[in-house]
Amino acid sequence: MSDPVGRNRLDEEQSPYLRQHADNPVNWQPWDETALDAAREADKPIFLSIGYSACHWCHVMADESFSDPDIAEVLNEEFVPVKVDREERPDLDRIYQTICQQVTGGGGWPLSVWLTPEGKPFFVGTYFPPEPRRGAPGFRDIVESFAESWLTDREEIENRAEQWTSAITDRLEETPDTPGEAPGSDILDTTVQAALRGADRDHGGFGGDGPKFPQPGRIDAMLRGYAVSGRREALDVARQSLDAMANGGLRDHLGGGFHRYCVDREWTVPHFEKMLYDQAGLASRYLDAARLTGNDSYATVAAETFEFVRRELTHDDGGFFATLDAQSGGEEGTFYVWTPDDVRDLLPELDADLFCDRYGVTPGGNFEDKTTVLNVSATTADLADEYDLDESEVEDRLEKARKALFAAREGRERPARDEKVLAGWNGLMISAFAQGSVVLEDDSLAADARRALDFVRERLWDAETATLSRRVMNGEVKGDGYLEDYAFLARGAFDLYQATGDLAPLSFALDLARATRREFYDADAGTLYFTPESGESLVTRPQEPTDQSTPSSLGVATSLFLDLEQFAPDAGFGEVADAVLGSFANRVRGSPLEHVSLALAAEKAASGVPELTVAADEVPDEWRATLASRYFPGLVVSRRPGTDEELDAWLDELGLDEAPPIWAGREAADGEPTVYACENFTCSAPTHDLDEALAWFTAGEGA
């Protein structure tokens, strides 16, 4: 009988990360029943390696250790080696990253975990060099040591595995026996205070050293905090962070979009991969800043980010792809960097001088091999003075130079693209495109959001079972959807409804929200778990209350339920939101920055959801311009037909017997577009003047 795990099976997978390891001499297995059954039947430990296609150190460890025949022989003989793409299985990544952080104080990728055949961890780390180096143990020594220890010290290993699994369960699965009192509206100020304490006042962003990561959740809190309190310091720190990211190496100054993070405090040199979720989170914050400050440069950054996503990360049929790799031609960053000679080969002398001065391109460079990552190093006004030119001429010349260098860059070997279409990440990007269509007054962005939502719904949503799958790639659908998939996609659909007034996205958002309650809510525990109730049983059932590189799925779902409660008052959305906020009350108060999304949801619950019901068949252009320019955090814009007769067709489509509270009794008055402002069960008088309705919120008449 053939050995089911006697060969490398990753050539059967669609994931680019898994396929990158299909030629390793290691007999890699995907995480599936075949591999797990084989481990149990052979009583072998599992070596689990988790990473993703754009991960630099994943590539390094593959080249150094997983391509080594001697190391592969030990792994194949003594373990069942399993490879996991964290983007396909965030549940596994969440579970084992947690124990890595608890044991080592850090985490990251590649994540290296040794498990019992039952999946319980007994040793964990991230990148290991093949041989001992600078105090780090060598991977070869580790695998040989555990191959022997499994036979000679089995009891000790299993005791440790039980202890670690209990620690994971305590951290990820358990909730308090007695819920606390949900935070009040003052949690926003508490969150802002914490963010200000951690802000880098010299270079922007947060933390006193590199690496520097974008923190869109913290910036969101500070912009909201300023809008509520008028505290200038919060706005200044938010703007300093946004400016540092827009002007530094984190942003691609030729092609638009943002890299994953910067390795230094000054935001000079990035880690070059581009992730879909970063484009979504950052575009949204720049749109908020454009509304709040009136500064067009923030709108430009957002618009260029959308153009990058359209050009580089969009499926022909409408969905959004996951990532662009950091490497091209086996070298990191080579697609993006320049030398003065590169620039001068493409531009006239004056334009080359202006470009090099503007973006800091010098003979010594700021990156490897004396190349330069473009950073804004001089203002156009300073360049105009230095070169005795009008500032408008400098701007024109720089714009032409950027286009010329971008065109030349297109001829370079391109970074690889991971073409997974992930439901949750698409939801984040759909939401950003929908917001962009409002703020930039660009209907084409709403059209792109609609195409992406249709793409995901048609391929990943099963209407008969009301369940969502995780991803589609090359036509193959794989994996149960997680809480982030349901919550992020529902948020994207709801935001598209708010932007367009189309009924279909609202209907889908409500379907997803009801499915979220059914699949993820545990009333006894008072929480929404990350994995579906009908999904695979793992060593623990994790939750995701903290914000990571993406927002907390628990926080996003809770905030969404608060918004949707007035659309479906009998669905129990408010009950779930209240339970979650009670369960995590003490955690949110104790560490609001780790729980930004939950903190903002708690503030929304305490302050009330501001609602703007627009009864009109067409929204007047002047209203659209007003909504584009006004920053009103948390505002729900609820569109409905002008008459109740027309509304009846909507109710039939939604399966509702009567109009929900947010629409009931709110017809268009006198046949003209009419707006109603409501908050905390109190509403303004109907008006044909949008500014008057918005002023009602500002005046606090609904308090």
Summary of the structure (lengths in Angstrom):
residues: 703
radius of gyration: 26.3
end to end distance: 73.9
largest distance: 85.4
contacts: 2495
relative contact order: 0.08
helix: 50%
strand: 13%
